[in-house]
Amino acid sequence: MAYVATVKALEHLHYKALDLDAVVFVSQTPDYGLGTGNSLILSSMLSVNDRLVNFDIGGGCAALPFGFVLCACLMQQPNINKILI
């Protein structure tokens, strides 16, 4: 579901997956065990996992606000311009 939504969002914005600098995947609970994050799997499906910063945040109701804070912090870096959350 995240892959399909990402492809649609990228198409709508006229972006390519290679335009992304980071993926912050926010969820209520992780889909996989420790060590395999949804962000890494999504980046792999987009064929850009070797160049992106990937984060997974599974913190229940607090995950989304925490994800926004993380994105704001990442955007302070000069090489981070586009983040998928």
NORCOR-V373984 format. One record per helix or strand of 3 or more residues. SS is the DSSP state (~ for helix, > for strand). FROM is the first residue (numbers start at 1). TO is the last residue. If there is no record, write none. Layout:
BEGIN
ss:SS from:FROM to:TO
ss:SS from:FROM to:TO
END
This chain:
BEGIN
ss:~ from:2 to:13
ss:~ from:17 to:19
ss:> from:22 to:27
ss:~ from:38 to:45
ss:> from:53 to:58
ss:~ from:60 to:74
END
